[in-house]
């Protein structure tokens, strides 16, 4: 399990957010104290105009990067939700269309579908947060496939429903595979390094502006560092869609069980 996913799995979002904000503010104030202690203020005041121009360029570049990563993280989170809903919808379609193949086949199919949905909710969702899957759920899906591959349509009506059901089975298997992949996929570690390095650079650059009062300087640097920490927390929360306090729930599969 990647480090970021491990952090999300073991630390709830509110304590994690508090830790990140406090750490960011604490480091920014500590860094500012060091600069104020060893560097004369008048030296920085003389170059405020130049520092302001450079800071604007750095802040703009980092803002664009942050926005890009947040949007990508949200899109991946949303895509994982769509994969989950589509998988559950395929189960619903199979549940309904099974009535076209006779009572015995209908009962066997519906029993396996409900069992699969139940295992996904009760067992697989817990390990999905670690990027793992349930072997039991995978086995039930194989049994559903075996049930359909062993069946021979007897009428033209059954042949039409059977072809559509096989299509739904293919889609079900594809959506399940996509859901498992989504649970393991997050922002690349290299990109996280760039995000953290960019945050340190952006906040650190504010230390080199000339100011008459330390408290005013510290408040401005702290507000910037806290804001960046919250944006990084947002990115972190959506990073792994099935891990942590902000995650996709299995309610769509719970509805299948209640049929």
HUCOR-V913088 format. One record per backbone hydrogen bond with DSSP energy under -1.0 kcal/mol. NH is the residue of the N-H (numbers start at 0). CO is the residue of the C=O. Records with the same first field share a line. If there is no record, write none. Layout:
# HUCOR-V913088
NH=CO ; CO
This chain:
# HUCOR-V913088
5=1
6=2
7=3
8=4
9=5
10=6
15=11
16=12
17=13
18=14
19=15
20=16
21=17
22=18
23=19
24=20
25=21
26=22
27=23
28=24
29=25
30=26
31=27
32=28
33=29
34=30
35=31
36=32
37=33
38=34
44=40
45=41
46=43
47=44
50=46
51=47
52=48
53=49
54=50
55=51
56=52
57=53
58=54
59=55
60=56
61=57
62=58
63=59
64=60
65=61
66=62
67=63
68=64
69=65
70=66
71=67
72=68
73=69
74=70
75=71
76=72
77=73
78=74
79=75
80=76
81=77
82=78
83=79
84=80
85=81
86=82
87=83
88=84
89=85
90=86
91=87
92=88
93=89
94=90
95=91
96=92
97=93
98=95
99=96
100=97
105=101
106=102
107=103
108=104
109=105
110=106
111=107
112=108
113=109
114=110
115=111
116=112
117=113
118=114
119=115
120=116
121=117
122=118
123=118
124=119
126=122
127=123
129=126
130=127
131=126
137=133
138=134
139=135
140=136
141=137
142=138
143=139
144=140
145=141
146=142
147=143
148=144
149=145
150=147
158=154
159=155
160=156
161=157
162=158
163=159
164=160
165=161
166=162
167=163
168=164
169=165
170=166
171=167
172=168
173=169
174=170
175=171
176=172
177=173
178=174
179=175
180=176
181=177
182=178
183=180
191=187
192=188
193=189
194=190
195=191
196=192
197=193
198=194
199=195
200=196
201=197
202=198
203=199
204=200
205=202
206=203
207=204
208=205
216=212
217=213
218=214
219=215
220=216
221=217
222=218
223=219
224=220
225=221
226=222
227=223
228=224
229=225
230=226
231=227
232=228
233=229
234=230
235=231
236=232
237=233
242=239
246=244
247=240
253=249
254=250
256=252
257=253
258=255
